[in-house]
């Protein structure tokens, strides 16, 4: 195998694939990426056996071929080479080393045979539809903060994607929850997505997908079965196993009888929460909201550090009440509100609170209160 490729092209592709590779691997081949040179392009593939990313990069192929190379080492080398470099990659096969040359720099890297590299079998993916990159980013960004990191409840370690019905309108809905807060975000249902199964996309796949689509414009083609999902766009393909579990009936935890409405400026409120919570203890992060008339008073107390309060103007027409929240969870939710208008729909100090974005009807959040 022998090829020449421009540094920035190779660096972009390596940046996309190498983050899948774990820093510590008990299986040596999983520390490598597969380089496959043919038909005027270099294919780069990385996998951790649950997730695989394939990236195509334009290159001048002198001799077609394939070999594996250490992912993080190759990335670090290319990252440190001068801008605009033409990088030559060659593998003769005699010494079991891959040569990387740029200008006067030359590196000889240990490699492993391509036949040792595991290829993720996708099987048949009968459900296929497309969604715009902007909508996919929105679904991910507004929900992933609520993904659980508790491994014992593995079925909450991802985003639940499914077709749903909202007052007679078919929608594609993304839901995440960790038991303390819940995010439900929806977009109009794409064509051909009517019969898709409800699937749970793992947290790592969500993170890698979000990084990959950052620079993408246009649509993302999605193919899925009951246990696999594949995202294709530009020169990238991400394939992931799905979480084999049943997502809980999240509709049961979304309250329907809340009757007290608090409206205020979302950004101002988030900044105030951030300031006041500085004083709260790291363990509880508790912050109290006292609602009375057109004022909300935020307060926090630290066992050793003192106390803090701040008043904000708000619109609130119901009986006075006090309710406590975990300030980090509160900031995670208010951070998703893009417009000026944040709406809190409450019942009492012990019941879940609904949070809505006044400028995005497709997003709904539920936050459990805490005692303060």
C-alpha positions as a Markdown table, in Angstrom:
| # | Residue | x | y | z |
|---|---|---|---|---|
| 1 | Unk | 0.0 | 0.0 | 0.0 |
| 2 | Unk | 1.3 | 3.5 | -0.9 |
| 3 | Unk | -0.6 | 6.8 | -1.0 |
| 4 | Unk | -0.2 | 10.5 | -0.5 |
| 5 | Unk | -2.7 | 12.7 | 1.3 |
| 6 | Unk | -3.0 | 16.3 | 2.4 |
| 7 | Unk | -2.4 | 16.8 | 6.2 |
| 8 | Unk | -5.7 | 18.6 | 7.0 |
| 9 | Unk | -7.8 | 16.0 | 5.1 |
| 10 | Unk | -6.1 | 13.2 | 7.0 |
| 11 | Unk | -6.3 | 15.0 | 10.3 |
| 12 | Unk | -10.1 | 15.7 | 10.0 |
| 13 | Unk | -10.7 | 12.0 | 9.2 |
| 14 | Unk | -8.5 | 10.8 | 12.0 |
| 15 | Unk | -10.1 | 13.2 | 14.5 |
| 16 | Unk | -13.5 | 11.7 | 13.6 |
| 17 | Unk | -12.5 | 8.0 | 14.0 |
| 18 | Unk | -9.8 | 7.9 | 16.7 |
| 19 | Unk | -12.2 | 9.1 | 19.5 |
| 20 | Unk | -14.0 | 5.7 | 19.2 |
| 21 | Unk | -10.8 | 3.9 | 20.2 |
| 22 | Unk | -10.5 | 3.4 | 23.9 |
| 23 | Unk | -7.1 | 4.4 | 25.5 |
| 24 | Unk | -6.8 | 1.1 | 27.2 |
| 25 | Unk | -7.6 | -2.1 | 25.4 |
| 26 | Unk | -7.2 | -5.7 | 26.4 |
| 27 | Unk | -7.5 | -6.7 | 22.7 |
| 28 | Unk | -4.6 | -5.1 | 20.8 |
| 29 | Unk | -6.3 | -4.8 | 17.4 |
| 30 | Unk | -9.0 | -2.5 | 18.9 |
| 31 | Unk | -6.2 | 0.1 | 19.6 |
| 32 | Unk | -5.7 | 0.3 | 15.8 |
| 33 | Unk | -7.7 | 1.8 | 12.9 |
| 34 | Unk | -8.1 | 0.1 | 9.6 |
| 35 | Unk | -6.6 | 2.0 | 6.6 |
| 36 | Unk | -7.9 | 0.9 | 3.3 |
| 37 | Unk | -6.6 | 2.6 | 0.1 |
| 38 | Unk | -8.5 | 2.1 | -3.1 |
| 39 | Unk | -10.3 | 4.0 | -5.9 |
| 40 | Unk | -8.8 | 7.4 | -5.2 |
| 41 | Unk | -9.7 | 7.5 | -1.5 |
| 42 | Unk | -8.4 | 6.3 | 1.9 |
| 43 | Unk | -11.0 | 4.6 | 4.1 |
| 44 | Unk | -10.4 | 4.8 | 7.9 |
| 45 | Unk | -12.4 | 2.6 | 10.2 |
| 46 | Unk | -12.4 | 2.4 | 14.0 |
| 47 | Unk | -14.4 | 0.1 | 16.3 |
| 48 | Unk | -14.9 | -0.9 | 19.9 |
| 49 | Unk | -17.1 | -3.8 | 18.9 |
| 50 | Unk | -20.2 | -2.0 | 19.9 |
| 51 | Unk | -19.7 | 1.1 | 17.7 |
| 52 | Unk | -17.9 | 1.6 | 14.4 |
| 53 | Unk | -17.1 | 4.7 | 12.4 |
| 54 | Unk | -16.0 | 4.6 | 8.7 |
| 55 | Unk | -14.6 | 7.8 | 7.1 |
| 56 | Unk | -13.6 | 8.3 | 3.5 |
| 57 | Unk | -10.9 | 10.8 | 2.6 |
| 58 | Unk | -9.7 | 11.9 | -0.8 |
| 59 | Unk | -6.1 | 10.7 | -1.5 |
| 60 | Unk | -3.6 | 10.0 | -4.3 |
| 61 | Unk | -3.4 | 6.2 | -4.3 |
| 62 | Unk | -0.2 | 4.8 | -5.9 |
| 63 | Unk | -0.6 | 1.3 | -4.7 |
| 64 | Unk | -3.9 | 0.0 | -3.3 |
| 65 | Unk | -3.9 | -2.0 | -0.1 |
| 66 | Unk | -5.0 | -2.2 | 3.5 |
| 67 | Unk | -3.3 | -2.4 | 6.9 |
| 68 | Unk | -4.1 | -1.3 | 10.5 |
| 69 | Unk | -2.2 | 1.4 | 12.4 |
| 70 | Unk | -2.2 | 2.6 | 16.0 |
| 71 | Unk | -5.0 | 5.1 | 16.2 |
| 72 | Unk | -3.9 | 7.6 | 18.8 |
| 73 | Unk | -0.3 | 7.5 | 17.9 |
| 74 | Unk | -1.0 | 8.2 | 14.2 |
| 75 | Unk | -3.4 | 11.0 | 15.1 |
| 76 | Unk | -0.8 | 12.6 | 17.4 |
| 77 | Unk | 1.8 | 12.4 | 14.7 |
| 78 | Unk | -0.4 | 14.0 | 12.0 |
| 79 | Unk | -1.6 | 16.7 | 14.4 |
| 80 | Unk | 2.0 | 17.8 | 15.0 |
| 81 | Unk | 3.1 | 17.9 | 11.4 |
| 82 | Unk | 3.2 | 21.3 | 9.7 |
| 83 | Unk | 0.1 | 22.8 | 8.1 |
| 84 | Unk | -0.2 | 22.1 | 4.3 |
| 85 | Unk | 2.1 | 19.0 | 4.5 |
| 86 | Unk | 1.7 | 16.3 | 2.0 |
| 87 | Unk | 1.9 | 13.0 | 3.9 |
| 88 | Unk | 3.1 | 9.8 | 2.4 |
| 89 | Unk | 1.9 | 6.5 | 3.9 |
| 90 | Unk | 3.5 | 3.3 | 2.8 |
| 91 | Unk | 3.4 | -0.3 | 3.8 |
| 92 | Unk | 5.6 | -2.8 | 2.1 |
| 93 | Unk | 4.7 | -5.9 | 4.2 |
| 94 | Unk | 8.2 | -7.2 | 4.9 |
| 95 | Unk | 8.9 | -5.6 | 8.2 |
| 96 | Unk | 5.4 | -5.3 | 9.7 |
| 97 | Unk | 5.8 | -1.6 | 9.9 |
| 98 | Unk | 3.9 | 1.3 | 8.3 |
| 99 | Unk | 6.0 | 4.3 | 7.2 |
| 100 | Unk | 4.6 | 7.8 | 7.5 |
| 101 | Unk | 6.6 | 10.6 | 5.8 |
| 102 | Unk | 6.2 | 14.4 | 5.6 |
| 103 | Unk | 9.0 | 16.7 | 4.5 |
| 104 | Unk | 12.1 | 15.6 | 6.5 |
| 105 | Unk | 10.0 | 13.8 | 9.1 |
| 106 | Unk | 9.7 | 10.0 | 9.0 |
| 107 | Unk | 8.0 | 7.6 | 11.4 |
| 108 | Unk | 7.9 | 3.8 | 11.3 |
| 109 | Unk | 4.9 | 2.5 | 13.2 |
| 110 | Unk | 4.2 | -1.1 | 14.3 |
| 111 | Unk | 1.0 | -2.4 | 12.7 |
| 112 | Unk | -1.2 | -5.5 | 12.8 |
| 113 | Unk | -2.7 | -7.4 | 9.8 |
| 114 | Unk | -5.9 | -6.2 | 8.3 |
| 115 | Unk | -7.4 | -9.7 | 8.6 |
| 116 | Unk | -7.3 | -9.3 | 12.4 |
| 117 | Unk | -9.5 | -6.2 | 12.3 |
| 118 | Unk | -13.1 | -7.0 | 13.3 |
| 119 | Unk | -15.8 | -5.8 | 10.9 |
| 120 | Unk | -19.1 | -5.0 | 12.5 |
| 121 | Unk | -21.9 | -6.9 | 10.8 |
| 122 | Unk | -25.0 | -4.8 | 10.4 |
| 123 | Unk | -27.3 | -7.5 | 9.1 |
| 124 | Unk | -30.5 | -6.3 | 7.4 |
| 125 | Unk | -31.6 | -2.8 | 8.3 |
| 126 | Unk | -35.2 | -2.7 | 7.1 |
| 127 | Unk | -36.2 | 0.7 | 8.4 |
| 128 | Unk | -34.8 | 3.7 | 6.4 |
| 129 | Unk | -35.5 | 7.4 | 6.6 |
| 130 | Unk | -33.7 | 10.7 | 6.5 |
| 131 | Unk | -33.7 | 13.7 | 8.9 |
| 132 | Unk | -32.0 | 17.1 | 8.5 |
| 133 | Unk | -28.8 | 17.6 | 10.3 |
| 134 | Unk | -30.2 | 20.7 | 12.1 |
| 135 | Unk | -33.1 | 18.7 | 13.5 |
| 136 | Unk | -30.9 | 15.8 | 14.5 |
| 137 | Unk | -28.6 | 18.2 | 16.4 |
| 138 | Unk | -31.6 | 19.7 | 18.1 |
| 139 | Unk | -32.9 | 16.3 | 19.2 |
| 140 | Unk | -29.5 | 15.3 | 20.6 |
| 141 | Unk | -28.6 | 18.6 | 22.2 |
| 142 | Unk | -31.9 | 19.1 | 24.0 |
| 143 | Unk | -32.1 | 15.6 | 25.4 |
| 144 | Unk | -28.7 | 14.1 | 26.0 |
| 145 | Unk | -27.9 | 16.0 | 29.2 |
| 146 | Unk | -30.6 | 13.8 | 30.9 |
| 147 | Unk | -29.0 | 10.5 | 29.9 |
| 148 | Unk | -28.3 | 8.4 | 33.0 |
| 149 | Unk | -24.7 | 7.4 | 33.8 |
| 150 | Unk | -25.8 | 4.7 | 36.3 |
| 151 | Unk | -24.7 | 1.4 | 34.8 |
| 152 | Unk | -27.1 | -0.7 | 36.8 |
| 153 | Unk | -30.0 | 0.9 | 35.0 |
| 154 | Unk | -28.4 | 0.3 | 31.6 |
| 155 | Unk | -31.7 | 0.8 | 29.8 |
| 156 | Unk | -31.5 | 4.5 | 30.8 |
| 157 | Unk | -27.9 | 4.9 | 29.4 |
| 158 | Unk | -29.1 | 6.3 | 26.1 |
| 159 | Unk | -31.7 | 8.3 | 24.1 |
| 160 | Unk | -35.0 | 6.5 | 23.4 |
| 161 | Unk | -35.9 | 7.3 | 19.8 |
| 162 | Unk | -39.3 | 6.4 | 18.5 |
| 163 | Unk | -42.3 | 7.5 | 16.5 |
| 164 | Unk | -45.1 | 9.0 | 18.6 |
| 165 | Unk | -48.4 | 10.9 | 18.3 |
| 166 | Unk | -48.8 | 14.4 | 19.8 |
| 167 | Unk | -52.5 | 15.4 | 19.7 |
| 168 | Unk | -53.0 | 13.8 | 16.3 |
| 169 | Unk | -49.7 | 15.0 | 14.8 |
| 170 | Unk | -47.1 | 12.2 | 14.1 |
| 171 | Unk | -43.7 | 13.1 | 15.5 |
| 172 | Unk | -40.2 | 11.6 | 15.9 |
| 173 | Unk | -39.5 | 11.8 | 19.6 |
| 174 | Unk | -36.2 | 11.6 | 21.6 |
| 175 | Unk | -36.5 | 11.0 | 25.3 |
| 176 | Unk | -33.8 | 10.7 | 28.0 |
| 177 | Unk | -34.1 | 10.4 | 31.8 |
| 178 | Unk | -32.0 | 9.6 | 34.8 |
| 179 | Unk | -34.8 | 9.4 | 37.3 |
| 180 | Unk | -34.2 | 13.0 | 38.5 |
| 181 | Unk | -35.0 | 14.9 | 35.3 |
| 182 | Unk | -36.5 | 14.0 | 32.0 |
| 183 | Unk | -36.1 | 15.5 | 28.5 |
| 184 | Unk | -38.7 | 14.9 | 25.7 |
| 185 | Unk | -37.9 | 16.5 | 22.4 |
| 186 | Unk | -39.8 | 16.0 | 19.2 |
| 187 | Unk | -39.8 | 16.9 | 15.5 |
| 188 | Unk | -42.3 | 16.3 | 12.7 |
| 189 | Unk | -42.1 | 12.6 | 11.7 |
| 190 | Unk | -39.9 | 12.1 | 8.6 |
| 191 | Unk | -41.3 | 10.2 | 5.6 |
| 192 | Unk | -41.0 | 6.4 | 5.9 |
| 193 | Unk | -40.4 | 6.5 | 9.7 |
| 194 | Unk | -44.0 | 5.6 | 10.6 |
| 195 | Unk | -43.3 | 2.0 | 11.6 |
| 196 | Unk | -39.9 | 2.3 | 13.2 |
| 197 | Unk | -39.4 | 0.3 | 16.4 |
| 198 | Unk | -38.7 | 2.2 | 19.6 |
| 199 | Unk | -34.9 | 2.0 | 20.1 |
| 200 | Unk | -32.3 | 3.1 | 22.7 |
| 201 | Unk | -29.2 | 4.6 | 21.2 |
| 202 | Unk | -26.2 | 4.2 | 23.6 |
| 203 | Unk | -24.6 | 7.3 | 25.2 |
| 204 | Unk | -21.3 | 6.8 | 23.5 |
| 205 | Unk | -22.9 | 6.5 | 20.1 |
| 206 | Unk | -24.9 | 9.7 | 20.7 |
| 207 | Unk | -21.7 | 11.6 | 21.7 |
| 208 | Unk | -19.7 | 10.4 | 18.6 |
| 209 | Unk | -22.6 | 11.1 | 16.3 |
| 210 | Unk | -23.0 | 14.6 | 17.6 |
| 211 | Unk | -19.3 | 15.3 | 17.0 |
| 212 | Unk | -19.4 | 13.9 | 13.5 |
| 213 | Unk | -22.4 | 15.9 | 12.3 |
| 214 | Unk | -21.0 | 19.2 | 13.7 |
| 215 | Unk | -19.6 | 20.2 | 10.3 |
| 216 | Unk | -22.2 | 18.5 | 8.2 |
| 217 | Unk | -25.0 | 20.2 | 6.2 |
| 218 | Unk | -27.9 | 18.6 | 4.5 |
| 219 | Unk | -29.6 | 15.3 | 5.5 |
| 220 | Unk | -28.5 | 12.3 | 7.5 |
| 221 | Unk | -29.7 | 8.9 | 6.2 |
| 222 | Unk | -30.7 | 6.6 | 9.1 |
| 223 | Unk | -31.1 | 2.8 | 8.7 |
| 224 | Unk | -32.1 | 0.6 | 11.6 |
| 225 | Unk | -33.3 | -2.7 | 12.8 |
| 226 | Unk | -34.3 | -3.9 | 16.3 |
| 227 | Unk | -30.6 | -4.2 | 17.4 |
| 228 | Unk | -28.5 | -1.9 | 15.0 |
| 229 | Unk | -28.6 | 1.6 | 13.8 |
| 230 | Unk | -26.6 | 3.2 | 11.0 |
| 231 | Unk | -26.1 | 7.0 | 10.3 |
| 232 | Unk | -24.7 | 8.0 | 6.8 |
| 233 | Unk | -23.8 | 11.5 | 5.7 |
| 234 | Unk | -21.0 | 13.1 | 3.7 |
| 235 | Unk | -18.1 | 10.7 | 3.7 |
| 236 | Unk | -19.0 | 9.2 | 7.1 |
| 237 | Unk | -20.9 | 6.2 | 8.3 |
| 238 | Unk | -21.5 | 5.5 | 12.0 |
| 239 | Unk | -22.9 | 2.1 | 13.0 |
| 240 | Unk | -23.9 | 1.2 | 16.5 |
| 241 | Unk | -25.4 | -1.7 | 18.5 |
| 242 | Unk | -28.5 | -0.6 | 20.4 |
| 243 | Unk | -29.2 | -1.1 | 24.1 |
| 244 | Unk | -31.1 | -4.3 | 24.5 |
| 245 | Unk | -33.6 | -3.3 | 27.1 |
| 246 | Unk | -37.1 | -1.8 | 27.6 |
| 247 | Unk | -37.3 | 2.0 | 28.2 |
| 248 | Unk | -39.7 | 2.8 | 31.0 |
| 249 | Unk | -43.2 | 4.3 | 30.3 |
| 250 | Unk | -42.0 | 7.9 | 30.6 |
| 251 | Unk | -45.5 | 9.3 | 30.0 |
| 252 | Unk | -46.4 | 8.2 | 33.5 |
| 253 | Unk | -43.9 | 10.7 | 35.1 |
| 254 | Unk | -45.1 | 13.7 | 33.1 |
| 255 | Unk | -47.7 | 15.3 | 35.4 |
| 256 | Unk | -51.0 | 16.5 | 33.9 |
| 257 | Unk | -52.6 | 18.3 | 36.8 |
| 258 | Unk | -50.0 | 21.0 | 37.5 |
| 259 | Unk | -51.9 | 24.3 | 37.8 |
| 260 | Unk | -49.4 | 27.0 | 38.9 |
| 261 | Unk | -47.5 | 28.8 | 36.2 |
| 262 | Unk | -44.3 | 30.7 | 36.7 |
| 263 | Unk | -42.9 | 32.7 | 33.7 |
| 264 | Unk | -39.6 | 34.5 | 33.6 |
| 265 | Unk | -36.6 | 35.3 | 31.4 |
| 266 | Unk | -34.7 | 32.0 | 30.9 |
| 267 | Unk | -31.2 | 33.5 | 30.6 |
| 268 | Unk | -31.5 | 35.9 | 33.5 |
| 269 | Unk | -32.9 | 33.0 | 35.6 |
| 270 | Unk | -30.1 | 30.6 | 34.6 |
| 271 | Unk | -27.4 | 33.3 | 35.5 |
| 272 | Unk | -29.1 | 33.9 | 38.9 |
| 273 | Unk | -29.2 | 30.2 | 39.7 |
| 274 | Unk | -25.5 | 29.9 | 38.8 |
| 275 | Unk | -24.6 | 32.8 | 41.1 |
| 276 | Unk | -26.7 | 31.7 | 44.1 |
| 277 | Unk | -25.7 | 28.0 | 43.8 |
| 278 | Unk | -22.0 | 29.0 | 44.3 |
| 279 | Unk | -22.7 | 29.0 | 48.0 |
| 280 | Unk | -24.5 | 25.6 | 48.2 |
| 281 | Unk | -22.7 | 22.5 | 49.3 |
| 282 | Unk | -21.2 | 20.3 | 46.6 |
| 283 | Unk | -23.0 | 17.3 | 47.8 |
| 284 | Unk | -26.6 | 18.5 | 47.6 |
| 285 | Unk | -26.3 | 21.5 | 45.3 |
| 286 | Unk | -29.7 | 22.6 | 46.8 |
| 287 | Unk | -31.3 | 25.8 | 45.8 |
| 288 | Unk | -34.7 | 27.1 | 47.0 |
| 289 | Unk | -37.3 | 29.1 | 45.0 |
| 290 | Unk | -39.8 | 31.2 | 46.9 |
| 291 | Unk | -42.7 | 32.2 | 44.6 |
| 292 | Unk | -44.8 | 35.2 | 45.6 |
| 293 | Unk | -46.7 | 37.7 | 43.4 |
| 294 | Unk | -44.5 | 38.8 | 40.6 |
| 295 | Unk | -41.2 | 37.9 | 42.4 |
| 296 | Unk | -39.2 | 34.8 | 42.7 |
| 297 | Unk | -36.5 | 34.7 | 45.4 |
| 298 | Unk | -33.6 | 32.2 | 44.9 |
| 299 | Unk | -31.7 | 31.2 | 48.0 |
| 300 | Unk | -29.0 | 28.7 | 49.0 |
| 301 | Unk | -27.2 | 27.8 | 52.2 |
| 302 | Unk | -23.9 | 26.2 | 52.7 |
| 303 | Unk | -23.1 | 24.5 | 56.0 |
| 304 | Unk | -19.7 | 26.2 | 56.3 |
| 305 | Unk | -19.8 | 28.9 | 53.5 |
| 306 | Unk | -22.8 | 31.0 | 54.5 |
| 307 | Unk | -25.9 | 31.9 | 52.4 |
| 308 | Unk | -27.0 | 33.7 | 49.3 |
| 309 | Unk | -30.3 | 35.2 | 48.0 |
| 310 | Unk | -31.3 | 36.9 | 44.8 |
| 311 | Unk | -34.7 | 38.3 | 43.7 |
| 312 | Unk | -36.0 | 38.2 | 40.1 |
| 313 | Unk | -39.0 | 39.7 | 38.4 |
| 314 | Unk | -41.4 | 37.0 | 37.2 |
| 315 | Unk | -45.0 | 36.4 | 36.2 |
| 316 | Unk | -46.8 | 34.3 | 38.8 |
| 317 | Unk | -50.5 | 34.5 | 39.7 |
| 318 | Unk | -51.0 | 31.6 | 42.1 |
| 319 | Unk | -50.6 | 31.1 | 45.9 |
| 320 | Unk | -47.2 | 31.6 | 47.4 |
| 321 | Unk | -45.1 | 28.5 | 47.6 |
| 322 | Unk | -41.5 | 27.4 | 48.2 |
| 323 | Unk | -39.8 | 24.6 | 46.2 |
| 324 | Unk | -36.3 | 23.2 | 46.2 |
| 325 | Unk | -34.2 | 21.9 | 43.2 |
| 326 | Unk | -30.8 | 20.5 | 42.6 |
| 327 | Unk | -29.1 | 23.6 | 41.0 |
| 328 | Unk | -27.1 | 21.5 | 38.5 |
| 329 | Unk | -30.2 | 19.8 | 37.2 |
| 330 | Unk | -32.0 | 23.2 | 37.0 |
| 331 | Unk | -29.1 | 24.7 | 35.1 |
| 332 | Unk | -28.9 | 21.7 | 32.7 |
| 333 | Unk | -32.6 | 22.3 | 31.8 |
| 334 | Unk | -32.5 | 26.2 | 31.6 |
| 335 | Unk | -29.4 | 25.8 | 29.4 |
| 336 | Unk | -31.6 | 24.3 | 26.7 |
| 337 | Unk | -34.0 | 27.2 | 26.6 |
| 338 | Unk | -33.1 | 29.3 | 23.7 |
| 339 | Unk | -35.7 | 32.1 | 23.9 |
| 340 | Unk | -36.4 | 34.6 | 26.6 |
| 341 | Unk | -39.4 | 32.9 | 28.0 |
| 342 | Unk | -39.0 | 30.0 | 30.4 |
| 343 | Unk | -42.3 | 28.5 | 31.8 |
| 344 | Unk | -42.4 | 26.4 | 34.9 |
| 345 | Unk | -45.7 | 24.6 | 35.5 |
| 346 | Unk | -45.9 | 23.5 | 39.2 |
| 347 | Unk | -48.2 | 21.6 | 41.5 |
| 348 | Unk | -46.6 | 21.7 | 45.0 |
| 349 | Unk | -43.2 | 21.4 | 46.7 |
| 350 | Unk | -43.2 | 17.6 | 46.5 |
| 351 | Unk | -44.5 | 17.0 | 42.9 |
| 352 | Unk | -42.6 | 17.0 | 39.6 |
| 353 | Unk | -42.3 | 20.3 | 37.8 |
| 354 | Unk | -42.7 | 20.7 | 34.0 |
| 355 | Unk | -40.4 | 23.2 | 32.3 |
| 356 | Unk | -41.2 | 24.5 | 28.8 |
| 357 | Unk | -39.4 | 26.7 | 26.3 |
| 358 | Unk | -41.7 | 29.5 | 25.2 |
| 359 | Unk | -40.1 | 29.5 | 21.7 |
| 360 | Unk | -39.9 | 25.7 | 21.2 |
| 361 | Unk | -43.2 | 23.8 | 21.6 |
| 362 | Unk | -41.4 | 20.5 | 20.7 |
| 363 | Unk | -39.3 | 20.4 | 23.9 |
| 364 | Unk | -40.6 | 19.5 | 27.3 |
| 365 | Unk | -38.6 | 18.9 | 30.5 |
| 366 | Unk | -39.6 | 17.3 | 33.9 |
| 367 | Unk | -37.7 | 18.0 | 37.1 |
| 368 | Unk | -38.1 | 16.3 | 40.4 |
| 369 | Unk | -38.0 | 18.7 | 43.4 |
| 370 | Unk | -35.8 | 18.1 | 46.5 |
| 371 | Unk | -36.2 | 19.0 | 50.2 |
| 372 | Unk | -34.3 | 22.1 | 51.2 |
